[in-house]
Amino acid sequence: MNREIIRYQEPLSPDELDFLRRKVAQDKRQFYKVLRVLLVLSFVCPFIVAWIRAFIGVPNPFSYGFFFLGVGFLLAFSATTAYVSYYYFLRKVVQDLRANEKIIERAHITGKRYMPQTNSYHFYLDSPTRLSIEVSEPDYKLLKEGDEVNIEYTTVSKMYLGYF
């Protein structure tokens, strides 16, 4: 029973745009906070290594060569980590904000579950993008397996926005 995937694009609503703006601002703050910590550690760790070498008794523990080699390696590691995290996470949300579009996909309910631990209701879907969504109690009681539900998500990052 292979069903055709029905998708179409619409512009983001003002509430969804505000949500994405807040998400980008929050993610940027977190990104820069982690970047600052990595940069400080890039300069502090070689000093710690030098103090450990001095404690062990190595002659000339505070060597300029070891210090700059350590700082260079840690800065390269920090820059690579920052680039990869920006490229794979933050950049996608920024592109969604610029594109100002969302995808609406028609999916069918394949299962229903109530989670007593969190007092939440979930639908399992046949969508290739989302396997399950959390729904309200009235929708959980109203809809049954096999019914259609439309899910909304952003075009690039595939961030879930809601259902109707």
Secondary structure by P-SEA (a helix, b strand, c coil): cbbbbbbbcccccaaaaaaaaaaaaaaaaaaaaaaaaaaaaaaaaaaaaaaaaaaacccccccaaaaaaaaaaaaaaaaaaaaaaaaacaaaaaaaaaacbbbbbbbbbccccccccccbbbbbcccccccbbbbcaaaaacccccbbbbbbbccccccccccc
